[in-house]
Amino acid sequence: MLLKLILKNALRHKLRTGLTLTGIVVAILAFGLLHTIVRAWYAGADATSSSRLVTRNAISLVFPMPLSYQPKLRAISGVAGVSYANWFGGVYITEKNFFPQFAVQADTYFKLYPEFLVDDAQMKDFLHDRKGALVGRKIAEMYGWKVGDVVPLRGTIWPGNWEFVIRGIYHGADQKTDQSQFFFHWDYLNETAKKNYPRRANTVGVYILALQDPARAAEISTAIDATFKNSLAETLTETEKAFQLSFVAMTETILTAVQAVSYVVILIIMAVMANTMAMTVRERLAEYATLKALGFSAGFVTRLIFGESVAIALIGAAIGIALTFPIAQAFGNAMGTLFPIFYVAQETVVMQVGAALIVGLVAAVAPSWRAATVNIVKGLRSVG
């Protein structure tokens, strides 16, 4: 009986209920989308491995390190493997077509990243082609690339016109894996640097190290940096997650503002919902007084109001959550490689449901108190 009354009451004023539902749907949708955007900024850090370290120049990431550091790094106790990479920063047709490009030591780099899944035959072709490239599934689909295509890049950091042949397309082990990167041979870059930019030859942007025991990450990082202390290129070694978070920190203020906006949206819809329930209770005050006169308890009246408020909030949340997935997918596709990992996480859905419950419960507090404590005589005299 209580459930029937709740549903009938919720639908008695269809226009008001419809407008309130619309507001909740928009608020829950916006809340989920904004949190998905914030999560996407941290996706790179969330996808890192605790068994990898990154070593860079202590001054700045733009300053290189000598290639000669590799055997010294490999000799440090606790290091299981070492590879290296250089940021390339080329332009594909126009500057709008941005995607990460790295020149890597191909025969060691991908052994450190088992989350990059590549067909064995394609990997073999890539390793044997000096101009070969390995690209992520996402950018391959975005630009319509397929194995065998020639991709021209205009160098910015490394000037010139470069051509690469796609020899493989990698997939991610799970949805957290970045599938928007472009890899090619560091040897190819270095050969050209020796001819055109000899001072920049035989240098490395970052070293990636695999650890035998992730629990020793801090100890090994200290040992690495001590090894190269007082050298011409001192190092800074940190976990892969800390390295990724250093980029996120540059936009932390923006992320904080986005999160604040998402909570403001919920507060606004909470005020709208509270106003709706207040109007509802004022109109039905005589009905609630009648229920109490017939012997129904104040608790029954309270449950009736709370039930209606929560029901409206949850119905709106269900619609908002259902819309979040296709809209998030469309938004992620529109953003291209700006958000290489963009999906609605389970935690976001839980937060949306929680926000809707809070809105429904808080909005009903004051109206239910008024209805539960109304004097029967005064209530029967009231006119909605």
N, C-alpha and C positions, 0 to 999 in steps of 0.2 A: 504493500500500500504506500509506504514512504517513497519508494522509487517511482511509482506512478505519479504521485503528487509532485515530486521534484521535476519530472519530465514535463508534466502538464503546465506547471508554473513557469518553467523555462520558456515554453512556447506560447504562453498567453499573449505576450506583447511581441509579436513576430518581428516587427520593424526594429524595435529597440534591441531585442536579442540578436538580430542579424547584424546590426551596426556594431554591437559590442563584440560579437564573434569576429567580424572583419578586423576590428582593431587588434584583437588578440592574435589572430592569424598573422597579421603584418608584423606585430611586435615579436612573436616567437620566431618567425622567419628571419627577421633582421637580427635578432639575438643569435640565432644559430649561424647565420652567414658571417657575421662579424667575428664570432669565436672561431669559425673555420679559417678565416683570413689570418687571425692571430696565430692559430696553430700551424698554418702553412709557413709562417715566418720561422717558426722553431722546428720545422720538419727536418731540415738538414741536420740539426743537432740531435734530434730524436732518433735519426736513422744511423747515427755513428756507432762504432764498435769500441768497446772498452779495451780491446786487445790491440788497438792501433794508436801510435803517437805521431805527431806532426812536428817536424823541426824546421824552423825558418830563421832568417836573419834577425838578430836581436834588435836591430835599428828599426826595420820596417819590412813588410812583406815585399815591397818593390825592390829591395836590395837583394841581389843573388848571393849564392854560396858556391864555393868551388866544387867541381865534380870529384875532386880528390878526397872529399869528406866521406864518400860512401864506404870504402873499406874500413875506415876508422870507426864509423858507426856500426858496421857489421861486427866488429871485434869486441864491442862493449857487451859485457855479461848481461844476459837476459833478453838480448835482441835476437829474434828468430829470422827476420828478413828485412831487407831495405830496398826501397825503390824511390824514384824521384819523378818530379813533374814540373813543367813550366806553364804558366798561364800564357795563352797566345793572344786572345783579344782581337780576332779578325772580324771582318764585316762580310756578311753574306748578302749580296745585292744592295741592301740598304741598311742603315743603322737600326731600323725598327726590328730587324730579324736578329734579335739577340739570343744567344745560347752559349753556355760555358764551353770553352775549347781548351784542351790541355795537350801539350806534347809530353808523352810519358815514356819511360823505359818499358817497352811493351812486354818483354819476356819476363819481367818481375812484377809489374804493377798489378796485373789482374789476378795474380796469385794471392795478393793481399786483400782483394775485394771479391770474395766468393758470392756476394749478393748480385754481381753482374753475371747473368746467365747468357752464354754465347754458344751457338752451335760449334762443335769441334772442328768441322770442316771450314767454317767461316773464320774461326780463330786462327787456324793454320794458314789460310790465305792472307789474313791480316799480318801475321808475323813475317811472312815471306815477301811482302810488298812494301818497299821503302816509302811509297806515297800512299799506302793504304790507310784507311780510317775506320774506326769502330764507332758507331753512333747509337744513341738511345732510341727505343721504339717510339717515344713520344715525338721527338723532332723528326724522325723518319716519316711518321704519319702526317705531321704538320706540313712538311714541305714536299710530300709525295716522293721521298727518296726510296730507292731500292738498291739492293746489292749490285754493284757494277757501275752505278752512276758516278759521274765526276762532279765534285763540288768545288767551285772556285771561292776563295776567300781573299779579301783584300786586307793585308796586314796593317796594323796600326802601331803596336808595340814593336813588331818585327815587319818593317815596311816591305812592300812588294806584292806581287800577285802570286798566290799560291794555289795549287790544284791538288786535290786529294781524291782518291778512288775509294768509294765505300766497299769495304770487304766483309763487313759484318754488321748486324743489328743486334744489340743486346737487350734483354728483358730483365726486369727486376724480380728478385726472389719473392718479394711481397710488395704491397702497395706503398710501403714507406721508402722504397728504393727510387732514387732519382734516375729517371729515364730520359733526361733531356740533355745529356752531355755528349761532347764530340771529342774523341781521342785520336791522336795520330802519333807517329814515331818521333821521339826526341832526337834520334840520330839524324833524321831528315832536317829538322830545324837546326841542329848543331853544324851540319855540313854547310848549310847556307850561311850561318853566322860566321864560320871560319873564313869564308870568302868575302863577305860584305861587312861584317861587324866583328872583327877579330877579338876585340876587347870583351865582347859578350859571349864568346865561345867557351865551351867547357864550363858553363855555369848552370846552376840549378835554382829553381824558385823555392821548392819545398822538398823535403825528404819525408817519406812515409815509412814508419817502422812498425813491424809486427812484433808483438811481445810474446815470450814464452809463458809468462805469468802476469795477467792484468793487474794483480794485486801489487805488483812491484812498479807500477807506472810512475809514481812520484820519485822513487829511488833511482830508476833508470833515467828519467828526465834530468834529474840533478847531475847524474854522472855524465850525461851527454854534454850538457852546457858547461860543466867543469872541464871537459876535454878540450873544448875550443875557446876557453877563456883567454883573453889577451891576444887572440889571433886577429887577423885582418877582418874576419867575418865571424864575430861572435854569434852564438846561436840562442834561440829561445825555443825550448821544447815543451809541448803541452799535449794533453789528451786531445783526441780528434774532436770530442764534444766541446771542449774549451775553445779550440781553434774555431769551430763553427759559431759558437756563441759570441766570439769577439766581433763577428760581422753583424750579428743580431743587435748587439749593444749599440751600434751606430744609429739604430732607428728605434731604440727602446722608448723614447718619449712618444713617438707616433703610436707605437703599440699600446702604450698605457692609455693614450687618448681614445683609441679605438675600443679598448675594453671598457673605459668609462662610459662611452656613448652607448654600448650594448646594455649596460646596467641602467642608464638613464631611460632608455626605451622601455625597460620593464617597469621602472617606477612610474612612468607616464601612464602606461596601460593599467597599472594597479590603481591609479587615481581614477581613471575612466571607469574601471570595473567597480570600484567602491561607490562612485556616483550612481551607477546603474542599480546596484543593490540597494542603495539608500532610497532611490526613487521607488523601487519595487516594494520595499517594506512600508514606505509611507502610504502608498496606494492600497496596500492590503492590511493595514493596521486593524481595521474592523474585523477582517477574517481571522487574524491571529487571536484577537480578543475573543471571538466566537469559539475558536478551538479550545482556548483555555477555559471558557465558560462551560464547554461540553465535557471537560475533564481531562483534556490532553495536557501534558506537563509542559513546563517552560523548555525542558530539554528537547521535547519533540519538535517544538517550534524552532528551536535553535538548529537542530539537525536538518530541518526542512530548508532553512535559509542557507546554511553552509553547503548542503547538498546541491542546491540550485547553483550557487556561486561556483563551486568546484566543478560541477558538470559542464557549465558554460566554458570555464577556463580550459578544461581538459579536451573538450570537443574542438575548441579553437586551436589548442596545442597540437592535437592529432593532425588537423588539416595543415597547420604551419610546418610541422615536421615532415609531413609527406611532400610538401612543396619545396622544402629545403634541399632535398637530394637532387632533383632535376635542375633547380636554379643554381645550385653550387657547381654542378657539372658544367652547365653552360657558362658560368662565370669563369671557372677554371680554364675552359677551352678558349674563352675570349682573351684571357690574360697570357696565354701561351706559356713561355718559359719563365715568366716573372714568378709564377708559382709552380715550380716543377713537380711538387708533391701537393696535391690539393684534393682532399676528400673529406666527407663528413664523418668524424670519428664517433664511436659509440659513446665516449664521454660527453661529447657535445649534445647528443640526443638526450642523455640522462639530465644534463643541465637544463635543457629546454623543458623537459617534463617537470623538473624540480621548480623552475621559474614559474610555470603555469600553476602548479599546486600552491606555491606561496602567494601568487596573485589571487587565486580563488579563495584561499583561507583568510588572508589579510583583509580583502575587500568585504568579507562577510562579518567581520568582528563587530564593528559598531552597529550595523543594521540589526544583527541578531540579538545584540544586547538590548537594543531599544524594543524589539518585538517581544523578547522574553520577559522583560520587566514592565511591560505596559499594564496600566491599570485596566481591568476588564470594562468597567463602566465608561471610563474615558475613551478606551479603545473602541467600544461599540458606538460612541457618539462621533468618532472621527469620520471624516469624508476624504477619500483618496484624491 
